[in-house]
Amino acid sequence: MRVLIVDDNAGTREILRVMLETLGHEVVGEAEDGESALKAFKDLRPEVVLLDIIMPGKNGLVVLGEMLRADRAAKIIMVTAVDQDEVNKQLSLKGAAGAVFKPFSREDISNALAALR
């Protein structure tokens, strides 16, 4: 799959990129904030977006909504350190295709992507 990684932490983006590539996916781009994520989403047309929730500027929930307004069929997996039932409910209601919780493993990423098929 063609994947866009969005996270304000460069180390997290690097870990995700390596995991995705070893799983056979193509990382088409990376973004560190909401505005650059929206531009990359529009320009690169990824099949999947891995999107952090807590970022400077527009947070991931706002970006999720904007991406889904631009493409209702977008597959967006939220990547977050926030592990609360209410947040999980919000993600589902807002249209997220899934969630992966930090710290995550290669298996967590693989399972989240496999669930999209």
A tleap script that builds the chain and sets N, CA, C and O, in Angstrom:
source leaprc.protein.ff14SB
mol = sequence {
  NMET ARG VAL LEU ILE VAL ASP ASP ASN ALA
  GLY THR ARG GLU ILE LEU ARG VAL MET LEU
  GLU THR LEU GLY HIE GLU VAL VAL GLY GLU
  ALA GLU ASP GLY GLU SER ALA LEU LYS ALA
  PHE LYS ASP LEU ARG PRO GLU VAL VAL LEU
  LEU ASP ILE ILE MET PRO GLY LYS ASN GLY
  LEU VAL VAL LEU GLY GLU MET LEU ARG ALA
  ASP ARG ALA ALA LYS ILE ILE MET VAL THR
  ALA VAL ASP GLN ASP GLU VAL ASN LYS GLN
  LEU SER LEU LYS GLY ALA ALA GLY ALA VAL
  PHE LYS PRO PHE SER ARG GLU ASP ILE SER
  ASN ALA LEU ALA ALA LEU CARG
}
set mol.1.N position { 0.834 -1.184 0.000 }
set mol.1.CA position { 0.000 0.000 0.000 }
set mol.1.C position { 0.880 1.248 0.000 }
set mol.1.O position { 2.005 1.231 0.498 }
set mol.2.N position { 0.356 2.309 -0.556 }
set mol.2.CA position { 1.031 3.615 -0.567 }
set mol.2.C position { 0.589 4.374 0.683 }
set mol.2.O position { -0.596 4.658 0.859 }
set mol.3.N position { 1.556 4.702 1.554 }
set mol.3.CA position { 1.236 5.230 2.880 }
set mol.3.C position { 1.859 6.611 3.098 }
set mol.3.O position { 3.006 6.861 2.727 }
set mol.4.N position { 1.071 7.496 3.709 }
set mol.4.CA position { 1.540 8.793 4.175 }
set mol.4.C position { 1.637 8.719 5.695 }
set mol.4.O position { 0.679 8.329 6.363 }
set mol.5.N position { 2.798 9.093 6.243 }
set mol.5.CA position { 3.016 9.094 7.692 }
set mol.5.C position { 2.930 10.533 8.192 }
set mol.5.O position { 3.597 11.424 7.668 }
set mol.6.N position { 2.094 10.749 9.221 }
set mol.6.CA position { 1.955 12.089 9.805 }
set mol.6.C position { 2.185 11.990 11.313 }
set mol.6.O position { 1.387 11.395 12.037 }
set mol.7.N position { 3.287 12.583 11.771 }
set mol.7.CA position { 3.609 12.609 13.197 }
set mol.7.C position { 4.598 13.741 13.423 }
set mol.7.O position { 5.498 13.948 12.610 }
set mol.8.N position { 4.441 14.473 14.514 }
set mol.8.CA position { 5.350 15.590 14.771 }
set mol.8.C position { 6.714 15.138 15.291 }
set mol.8.O position { 7.637 15.949 15.373 }
set mol.9.N position { 6.856 13.873 15.639 }
set mol.9.CA position { 8.118 13.344 16.137 }
set mol.9.C position { 8.882 12.635 15.019 }
set mol.9.O position { 8.416 11.636 14.472 }
set mol.10.N position { 10.064 13.168 14.687 }
set mol.10.CA position { 10.862 12.604 13.588 }
set mol.10.C position { 11.245 11.147 13.859 }
set mol.10.O position { 11.277 10.335 12.935 }
set mol.11.N position { 11.533 10.816 15.114 }
set mol.11.CA position { 11.887 9.445 15.464 }
set mol.11.C position { 10.737 8.472 15.216 }
set mol.11.O position { 10.951 7.365 14.723 }
set mol.12.N position { 9.531 8.884 15.555 }
set mol.12.CA position { 8.355 8.042 15.315 }
set mol.12.C position { 8.136 7.851 13.813 }
set mol.12.O position { 7.827 6.748 13.363 }
set mol.13.N position { 8.299 8.929 13.039 }
set mol.13.CA position { 8.151 8.809 11.582 }
set mol.13.C position { 9.176 7.826 11.020 }
set mol.13.O position { 8.846 7.020 10.150 }
set mol.14.N position { 10.403 7.884 11.505 }
set mol.14.CA position { 11.462 6.985 11.035 }
set mol.14.C position { 11.133 5.529 11.364 }
set mol.14.O position { 11.272 4.650 10.514 }
set mol.15.N position { 10.698 5.279 12.599 }
set mol.15.CA position { 10.331 3.914 13.004 }
set mol.15.C position { 9.191 3.391 12.137 }
set mol.15.O position { 9.239 2.256 11.663 }
set mol.16.N position { 8.175 4.210 11.930 }
set mol.16.CA position { 7.047 3.790 11.094 }
set mol.16.C position { 7.488 3.519 9.660 }
set mol.16.O position { 7.062 2.538 9.051 }
set mol.17.N position { 8.343 4.389 9.121 }
set mol.17.CA position { 8.813 4.201 7.747 }
set mol.17.C position { 9.536 2.866 7.603 }
set mol.17.O position { 9.267 2.112 6.667 }
set mol.18.N position { 10.442 2.573 8.517 }
set mol.18.CA position { 11.194 1.317 8.461 }
set mol.18.C position { 10.248 0.126 8.592 }
set mol.18.O position { 10.357 -0.838 7.835 }
set mol.19.N position { 9.326 0.188 9.542 }
set mol.19.CA position { 8.364 -0.917 9.720 }
set mol.19.C position { 7.545 -1.134 8.455 }
set mol.19.O position { 7.392 -2.262 7.988 }
set mol.20.N position { 7.023 -0.046 7.909 }
set mol.20.CA position { 6.177 -0.148 6.710 }
set mol.20.C position { 6.958 -0.724 5.534 }
set mol.20.O position { 6.458 -1.590 4.817 }
set mol.21.N position { 8.172 -0.246 5.340 }
set mol.21.CA position { 8.972 -0.738 4.219 }
set mol.21.C position { 9.328 -2.207 4.389 }
set mol.21.O position { 9.332 -2.951 3.408 }
set mol.22.N position { 9.627 -2.645 5.613 }
set mol.22.CA position { 9.935 -4.068 5.818 }
set mol.22.C position { 8.687 -4.936 5.652 }
set mol.22.O position { 8.789 -6.136 5.398 }
set mol.23.N position { 7.513 -4.327 5.796 }
set mol.23.CA position { 6.261 -5.055 5.575 }
set mol.23.C position { 5.839 -5.027 4.098 }
set mol.23.O position { 4.814 -5.600 3.728 }
set mol.24.N position { 6.640 -4.354 3.260 }
set mol.24.CA position { 6.361 -4.334 1.827 }
set mol.24.C position { 5.516 -3.173 1.349 }
set mol.24.O position { 5.034 -3.187 0.216 }
set mol.25.N position { 5.326 -2.173 2.184 }
set mol.25.CA position { 4.528 -1.012 1.798 }
set mol.25.C position { 5.439 0.113 1.306 }
set mol.25.O position { 6.627 0.143 1.625 }
set mol.26.N position { 4.881 1.024 0.539 }
set mol.26.CA position { 5.625 2.163 0.014 }
set mol.26.C position { 5.234 3.419 0.790 }
set mol.26.O position { 4.065 3.803 0.822 }
set mol.27.N position { 6.220 4.047 1.411 }
set mol.27.CA position { 5.974 5.315 2.095 }
set mol.27.C position { 6.113 6.414 1.043 }
set mol.27.O position { 7.207 6.687 0.549 }
set mol.28.N position { 4.984 7.036 0.712 }
set mol.28.CA position { 4.991 8.056 -0.346 }
set mol.28.C position { 5.294 9.444 0.185 }
set mol.28.O position { 5.598 10.352 -0.589 }
set mol.29.N position { 5.214 9.621 1.507 }
set mol.29.CA position { 5.504 10.923 2.077 }
set mol.29.C position { 5.396 10.916 3.579 }
set mol.29.O position { 4.855 9.993 4.186 }
set mol.30.N position { 5.935 11.993 4.174 }
set mol.30.CA position { 5.872 12.202 5.612 }
set mol.30.C position { 5.492 13.656 5.862 }
set mol.30.O position { 5.811 14.540 5.068 }
set mol.31.N position { 4.809 13.888 6.972 }
set mol.31.CA position { 4.446 15.254 7.368 }
set mol.31.C position { 4.570 15.355 8.876 }
set mol.31.O position { 4.379 14.377 9.599 }
set mol.32.N position { 4.898 16.573 9.346 }
set mol.32.CA position { 5.103 16.755 10.779 }
set mol.32.C position { 4.030 17.590 11.459 }
set mol.32.O position { 4.062 17.779 12.675 }
set mol.33.N position { 3.076 18.092 10.673 }
set mol.33.CA position { 1.988 18.876 11.272 }
set mol.33.C position { 0.756 18.782 10.379 }
set mol.33.O position { 0.804 18.244 9.273 }
set mol.34.N position { -0.346 19.319 10.890 }
set mol.34.CA position { -1.623 19.206 10.187 }
set mol.34.C position { -1.640 19.844 8.817 }
set mol.34.O position { -2.146 19.248 7.865 }
set mol.35.N position { -1.102 21.033 8.697 }
set mol.35.CA position { -1.123 21.737 7.406 }
set mol.35.C position { -0.329 20.991 6.345 }
set mol.35.O position { -0.795 20.821 5.218 }
set mol.36.N position { 0.889 20.539 6.710 }
set mol.36.CA position { 1.700 19.812 5.720 }
set mol.36.C position { 1.073 18.451 5.422 }
set mol.36.O position { 1.231 17.931 4.317 }
set mol.37.N position { 0.365 17.870 6.388 }
set mol.37.CA position { -0.324 16.598 6.166 }
set mol.37.C position { -1.425 16.753 5.128 }
set mol.37.O position { -1.568 15.914 4.239 }
set mol.38.N position { -2.202 17.823 5.240 }
set mol.38.CA position { -3.297 18.050 4.294 }
set mol.38.C position { -2.761 18.296 2.876 }
set mol.38.O position { -3.338 17.820 1.898 }
set mol.39.N position { -1.670 19.032 2.778 }
set mol.39.CA position { -1.069 19.279 1.468 }
set mol.39.C position { -0.548 17.968 0.874 }
set mol.39.O position { -0.787 17.677 -0.298 }
set mol.40.N position { 0.165 17.177 1.685 }
set mol.40.CA position { 0.700 15.901 1.200 }
set mol.40.C position { -0.423 14.957 0.804 }
set mol.40.O position { -0.307 14.243 -0.193 }
set mol.41.N position { -1.509 14.944 1.572 }
set mol.41.CA position { -2.659 14.089 1.263 }
set mol.41.C position { -3.231 14.452 -0.106 }
set mol.41.O position { -3.544 13.578 -0.915 }
set mol.42.N position { -3.360 15.738 -0.346 }
set mol.42.CA position { -3.905 16.212 -1.622 }
set mol.42.C position { -2.949 15.913 -2.779 }
set mol.42.O position { -3.371 15.445 -3.836 }
set mol.43.N position { -1.672 16.184 -2.572 }
set mol.43.CA position { -0.678 16.036 -3.647 }
set mol.43.C position { -0.303 14.592 -3.932 }
set mol.43.O position { -0.114 14.223 -5.092 }
set mol.44.N position { -0.190 13.760 -2.887 }
set mol.44.CA position { 0.346 12.405 -3.043 }
set mol.44.C position { -0.710 11.320 -3.206 }
set mol.44.O position { -0.413 10.233 -3.703 }
set mol.45.N position { -1.932 11.606 -2.793 }
set mol.45.CA position { -3.051 10.646 -2.892 }
set mol.45.C position { -2.680 9.257 -2.360 }
set mol.45.O position { -2.754 8.272 -3.095 }
set mol.46.N position { -2.281 9.174 -1.080 }
set mol.46.CA position { -1.919 7.869 -0.515 }
set mol.46.C position { -3.136 6.965 -0.373 }
set mol.46.O position { -4.271 7.438 -0.312 }
set mol.47.N position { -2.888 5.663 -0.322 }
set mol.47.CA position { -3.966 4.708 -0.091 }
set mol.47.C position { -4.346 4.677 1.387 }
set mol.47.O position { -5.496 4.418 1.741 }
set mol.48.N position { -3.357 4.947 2.244 }
set mol.48.CA position { -3.549 4.913 3.695 }
set mol.48.C position { -2.769 6.060 4.320 }
set mol.48.O position { -1.690 6.420 3.852 }
set mol.49.N position { -3.332 6.631 5.389 }
set mol.49.CA position { -2.633 7.648 6.168 }
set mol.49.C position { -2.504 7.134 7.593 }
set mol.49.O position { -3.488 6.704 8.194 }
set mol.50.N position { -1.281 7.178 8.137 }
set mol.50.CA position { -1.060 6.937 9.559 }
set mol.50.C position { -0.946 8.316 10.188 }
set mol.50.O position { 0.003 9.048 9.905 }
set mol.51.N position { -1.899 8.680 11.038 }
set mol.51.CA position { -2.059 10.053 11.507 }
set mol.51.C position { -2.016 10.155 13.025 }
set mol.51.O position { -2.845 9.570 13.721 }
set mol.52.N position { -1.043 10.902 13.530 }
set mol.52.CA position { -0.931 11.161 14.970 }
set mol.52.C position { -2.062 12.096 15.399 }
set mol.52.O position { -2.551 12.891 14.597 }
set mol.53.N position { -2.469 11.999 16.647 }
set mol.53.CA position { -3.522 12.883 17.147 }
set mol.53.C position { -2.948 14.184 17.705 }
set mol.53.O position { -3.405 15.270 17.348 }
set mol.54.N position { -1.955 14.075 18.572 }
set mol.54.CA position { -1.427 15.259 19.250 }
set mol.54.C position { -0.262 15.826 18.445 }
set mol.54.O position { 0.832 15.263 18.412 }
set mol.55.N position { -0.535 16.974 17.791 }
set mol.55.CA position { 0.459 17.659 16.963 }
set mol.55.C position { 0.280 19.159 17.139 }
set mol.55.O position { -0.784 19.622 17.549 }
set mol.56.N position { 1.332 19.919 16.824 }
set mol.56.CA position { 1.181 21.374 16.882 }
set mol.56.C position { 0.246 21.865 15.774 }
set mol.56.O position { 0.118 21.225 14.730 }
set mol.57.N position { -0.394 22.987 16.007 }
set mol.57.CA position { -1.330 23.514 15.013 }
set mol.57.C position { -2.591 22.681 15.025 }
set mol.57.O position { -3.167 22.427 16.082 }
set mol.58.N position { -3.020 22.257 13.849 }
set mol.58.CA position { -4.214 21.411 13.758 }
set mol.58.C position { -3.916 20.032 14.325 }
set mol.58.O position { -2.952 19.385 13.915 }
set mol.59.N position { -4.738 19.579 15.267 }
set mol.59.CA position { -4.508 18.240 15.805 }
set mol.59.C position { -5.038 17.187 14.836 }
set mol.59.O position { -5.712 17.501 13.855 }
set mol.60.N position { -4.717 15.945 15.136 }
set mol.60.CA position { -5.079 14.849 14.245 }
set mol.60.C position { -6.560 14.664 14.027 }
set mol.60.O position { -6.973 14.240 12.948 }
set mol.61.N position { -7.384 14.976 15.036 }
set mol.61.CA position { -8.830 14.831 14.861 }
set mol.61.C position { -9.369 15.854 13.864 }
set mol.61.O position { -10.264 15.545 13.077 }
set mol.62.N position { -8.831 17.059 13.896 }
set mol.62.CA position { -9.227 18.086 12.928 }
set mol.62.C position { -8.775 17.674 11.527 }
set mol.62.O position { -9.532 17.784 10.562 }
set mol.63.N position { -7.531 17.197 11.430 }
set mol.63.CA position { -6.987 16.767 10.134 }
set mol.63.C position { -7.779 15.581 9.589 }
set mol.63.O position { -8.066 15.522 8.393 }
set mol.64.N position { -8.130 14.642 10.456 }
set mol.64.CA position { -8.953 13.502 10.059 }
set mol.64.C position { -10.235 13.980 9.397 }
set mol.64.O position { -10.591 13.509 8.317 }
set mol.65.N position { -10.927 14.909 10.037 }
set mol.65.CA position { -12.172 15.433 9.488 }
set mol.65.C position { -11.968 16.095 8.136 }
set mol.65.O position { -12.769 15.903 7.221 }
set mol.66.N position { -10.903 16.872 8.005 }
set mol.66.CA position { -10.652 17.561 6.736 }
set mol.66.C position { -10.287 16.584 5.625 }
set mol.66.O position { -10.700 16.759 4.479 }
set mol.67.N position { -9.515 15.558 5.964 }
set mol.67.CA position { -9.167 14.552 4.955 }
set mol.67.C position { -10.410 13.799 4.489 }
set mol.67.O position { -10.573 13.539 3.296 }
set mol.68.N position { -11.273 13.454 5.415 }
set mol.68.CA position { -12.485 12.722 5.047 }
set mol.68.C position { -13.467 13.595 4.266 }
set mol.68.O position { -14.217 13.085 3.433 }
set mol.69.N position { -13.471 14.897 4.522 }
set mol.69.CA position { -14.302 15.787 3.705 }
set mol.69.C position { -13.759 15.868 2.276 }
set mol.69.O position { -14.524 15.982 1.319 }
set mol.70.N position { -12.444 15.807 2.145 }
set mol.70.CA position { -11.823 15.864 0.815 }
set mol.70.C position { -11.992 14.539 0.070 }
set mol.70.O position { -12.101 14.523 -1.156 }
set mol.71.N position { -12.012 13.418 0.819 }
set mol.71.CA position { -12.144 12.091 0.210 }
set mol.71.C position { -12.829 11.179 1.220 }
set mol.71.O position { -12.194 10.665 2.141 }
set mol.72.N position { -14.125 10.985 1.036 }
set mol.72.CA position { -14.918 10.187 1.983 }
set mol.72.C position { -14.439 8.748 2.083 }
set mol.72.O position { -14.722 8.078 3.076 }
set mol.73.N position { -13.723 8.259 1.085 }
set mol.73.CA position { -13.241 6.880 1.092 }
set mol.73.C position { -11.828 6.747 1.668 }
set mol.73.O position { -11.265 5.652 1.667 }
set mol.74.N position { -11.258 7.835 2.152 }
set mol.74.CA position { -9.886 7.801 2.683 }
set mol.74.C position { -9.784 6.795 3.832 }
set mol.74.O position { -10.681 6.682 4.667 }
set mol.75.N position { -8.665 6.070 3.847 }
set mol.75.CA position { -8.391 5.105 4.912 }
set mol.75.C position { -7.341 5.720 5.824 }
set mol.75.O position { -6.172 5.846 5.461 }
set mol.76.N position { -7.787 6.100 7.018 }
set mol.76.CA position { -6.913 6.807 7.947 }
set mol.76.C position { -6.856 6.039 9.261 }
set mol.76.O position { -7.875 5.795 9.905 }
set mol.77.N position { -5.639 5.666 9.639 }
set mol.77.CA position { -5.401 4.968 10.900 }
set mol.77.C position { -4.756 5.962 11.859 }
set mol.77.O position { -3.705 6.530 11.565 }
set mol.78.N position { -5.383 6.161 12.984 }
set mol.78.CA position { -4.854 7.083 13.974 }
set mol.78.C position { -3.763 6.387 14.779 }
set mol.78.O position { -3.903 5.226 15.166 }
set mol.79.N position { -2.684 7.107 15.023 }
set mol.79.CA position { -1.567 6.608 15.828 }
set mol.79.C position { -1.469 7.538 17.024 }
set mol.79.O position { -1.239 8.737 16.868 }
set mol.80.N position { -1.644 6.985 18.221 }
set mol.80.CA position { -1.744 7.867 19.387 }
set mol.80.C position { -1.216 7.234 20.661 }
set mol.80.O position { -1.204 6.012 20.812 }
set mol.81.N position { -0.785 8.080 21.560 }
set mol.81.CA position { -0.403 7.637 22.898 }
set mol.81.C position { -1.604 7.734 23.846 }
set mol.81.O position { -1.532 7.274 24.985 }
set mol.82.N position { -2.681 8.317 23.388 }
set mol.82.CA position { -3.884 8.481 24.199 }
set mol.82.C position { -4.710 7.204 24.085 }
set mol.82.O position { -5.274 6.917 23.028 }
set mol.83.N position { -4.781 6.444 25.165 }
set mol.83.CA position { -5.496 5.167 25.154 }
set mol.83.C position { -6.676 5.239 26.126 }
set mol.83.O position { -6.618 4.726 27.243 }
set mol.84.N position { -7.727 5.882 25.674 }
set mol.84.CA position { -8.911 6.033 26.504 }
set mol.84.C position { -10.134 5.619 25.701 }
set mol.84.O position { -10.207 5.851 24.494 }
set mol.85.N position { -11.078 5.014 26.372 }
set mol.85.CA position { -12.285 4.540 25.694 }
set mol.85.C position { -13.016 5.655 24.958 }
set mol.85.O position { -13.490 5.453 23.840 }
set mol.86.N position { -13.109 6.827 25.573 }
set mol.86.CA position { -13.835 7.932 24.945 }
set mol.86.C position { -13.143 8.378 23.657 }
set mol.86.O position { -13.807 8.692 22.669 }
set mol.87.N position { -11.820 8.405 23.669 }
set mol.87.CA position { -11.075 8.776 22.459 }
set mol.87.C position { -11.315 7.737 21.372 }
set mol.87.O position { -11.524 8.089 20.211 }
set mol.88.N position { -11.285 6.470 21.738 }
set mol.88.CA position { -11.535 5.405 20.758 }
set mol.88.C position { -12.921 5.562 20.137 }
set mol.88.O position { -13.085 5.394 18.929 }
set mol.89.N position { -13.896 5.879 20.946 }
set mol.89.CA position { -15.258 6.076 20.455 }
set mol.89.C position { -15.301 7.255 19.482 }
set mol.89.O position { -15.930 7.173 18.427 }
set mol.90.N position { -14.626 8.360 19.846 }
set mol.90.CA position { -14.582 9.536 18.979 }
set mol.90.C position { -13.933 9.210 17.637 }
set mol.90.O position { -14.403 9.651 16.589 }
set mol.91.N position { -12.852 8.435 17.677 }
set mol.91.CA position { -12.153 8.092 16.436 }
set mol.91.C position { -13.074 7.332 15.500 }
set mol.91.O position { -13.123 7.607 14.301 }
set mol.92.N position { -13.792 6.389 16.047 }
set mol.92.CA position { -14.720 5.605 15.238 }
set mol.92.C position { -15.847 6.479 14.689 }
set mol.92.O position { -16.191 6.384 13.511 }
set mol.93.N position { -16.414 7.320 15.532 }
set mol.93.CA position { -17.506 8.189 15.100 }
set mol.93.C position { -17.042 9.208 14.057 }
set mol.93.O position { -17.817 9.594 13.182 }
set mol.94.N position { -15.802 9.637 14.145 }
set mol.94.CA position { -15.283 10.635 13.217 }
set mol.94.C position { -14.797 10.003 11.908 }
set mol.94.O position { -14.403 10.723 10.990 }
set mol.95.N position { -14.820 8.682 11.811 }
set mol.95.CA position { -14.507 8.031 10.552 }
set mol.95.C position { -13.127 7.421 10.428 }
set mol.95.O position { -12.736 7.026 9.330 }
set mol.96.N position { -12.374 7.331 11.514 }
set mol.96.CA position { -11.063 6.687 11.442 }
set mol.96.C position { -11.253 5.209 11.097 }
set mol.96.O position { -12.180 4.561 11.583 }
set mol.97.N position { -10.363 4.688 10.255 }
set mol.97.CA position { -10.440 3.287 9.851 }
set mol.97.C position { -9.852 2.364 10.905 }
set mol.97.O position { -10.054 1.151 10.853 }
set mol.98.N position { -9.123 2.932 11.864 }
set mol.98.CA position { -8.512 2.127 12.910 }
set mol.98.C position { -7.646 2.993 13.796 }
set mol.98.O position { -7.530 4.203 13.600 }
set mol.99.N position { -7.030 2.336 14.792 }
set mol.99.CA position { -6.144 3.048 15.707 }
set mol.99.C position { -5.017 2.122 16.128 }
set mol.99.O position { -5.204 0.917 16.299 }
set mol.100.N position { -3.846 2.713 16.290 }
set mol.100.CA position { -2.674 2.016 16.798 }
set mol.100.C position { -2.168 2.850 17.965 }
set mol.100.O position { -2.048 4.071 17.857 }
set mol.101.N position { -1.872 2.194 19.078 }
set mol.101.CA position { -1.481 2.913 20.280 }
set mol.101.C position { 0.024 2.815 20.531 }
set mol.101.O position { 0.625 1.744 20.440 }
set mol.102.N position { 0.612 3.975 20.852 }
set mol.102.CA position { 2.035 4.042 21.182 }
set mol.102.C position { 2.238 3.533 22.610 }
set mol.102.O position { 1.416 3.832 23.476 }
set mol.103.N position { 3.288 2.786 22.882 }
set mol.103.CA position { 4.269 2.293 21.916 }
set mol.103.C position { 3.676 1.143 21.104 }
set mol.103.O position { 2.982 0.282 21.647 }
set mol.104.N position { 3.950 1.137 19.823 }
set mol.104.CA position { 3.390 0.122 18.923 }
set mol.104.C position { 4.499 -0.823 18.473 }
set mol.104.O position { 5.688 -0.526 18.588 }
set mol.105.N position { 4.071 -1.958 17.963 }
set mol.105.CA position { 5.014 -2.950 17.439 }
set mol.105.C position { 4.796 -3.095 15.934 }
set mol.105.O position { 3.813 -2.595 15.388 }
set mol.106.N position { 5.704 -3.768 15.287 }
set mol.106.CA position { 5.573 -4.069 13.853 }
set mol.106.C position { 4.270 -4.843 13.616 }
set mol.106.O position { 3.580 -4.623 12.621 }
set mol.107.N position { 3.949 -5.745 14.537 }
set mol.107.CA position { 2.719 -6.536 14.423 }
set mol.107.C position { 1.472 -5.656 14.522 }
set mol.107.O position { 0.494 -5.880 13.809 }
set mol.108.N position { 1.506 -4.654 15.406 }
set mol.108.CA position { 0.370 -3.726 15.533 }
set mol.108.C position { 0.111 -3.011 14.204 }
set mol.108.O position { -1.031 -2.896 13.760 }
set mol.109.N position { 1.193 -2.534 13.577 }
set mol.109.CA position { 1.069 -1.827 12.298 }
set mol.109.C position { 0.572 -2.785 11.225 }
set mol.109.O position { -0.318 -2.443 10.447 }
set mol.110.N position { 1.141 -3.974 11.181 }
set mol.110.CA position { 0.729 -4.977 10.195 }
set mol.110.C position { -0.751 -5.329 10.344 }
set mol.110.O position { -1.472 -5.406 9.349 }
set mol.111.N position { -1.202 -5.541 11.573 }
set mol.111.CA position { -2.608 -5.902 11.829 }
set mol.111.C position { -3.546 -4.765 11.438 }
set mol.111.O position { -4.607 -5.005 10.863 }
set mol.112.N position { -3.160 -3.532 11.748 }
set mol.112.CA position { -4.015 -2.380 11.419 }
set mol.112.C position { -4.164 -2.248 9.894 }
set mol.112.O position { -5.256 -1.967 9.401 }
set mol.113.N position { -3.084 -2.449 9.159 }
set mol.113.CA position { -3.157 -2.364 7.698 }
set mol.113.C position { -3.922 -3.537 7.114 }
set mol.113.O position { -4.685 -3.365 6.163 }
set mol.114.N position { -3.733 -4.720 7.666 }
set mol.114.CA position { -4.450 -5.912 7.177 }
set mol.114.C position { -5.952 -5.764 7.380 }
set mol.114.O position { -6.738 -6.262 6.574 }
set mol.115.N position { -6.358 -5.085 8.451 }
set mol.115.CA position { -7.788 -4.900 8.731 }
set mol.115.C position { -8.469 -4.017 7.687 }
set mol.115.O position { -9.695 -4.031 7.578 }
set mol.116.N position { -7.703 -3.258 6.926 }
set mol.116.CA position { -8.271 -2.380 5.898 }
set mol.116.C position { -8.684 -3.135 4.640 }
set mol.116.O position { -9.473 -2.631 3.841 }
set mol.117.N position { -8.167 -4.308 4.468 }
set mol.117.CA position { -8.406 -5.069 3.222 }
set mol.117.C position { -9.720 -5.777 3.226 }
set mol.117.O position { -10.060 -6.453 2.255 }
savepdb mol mol.pdb
quit
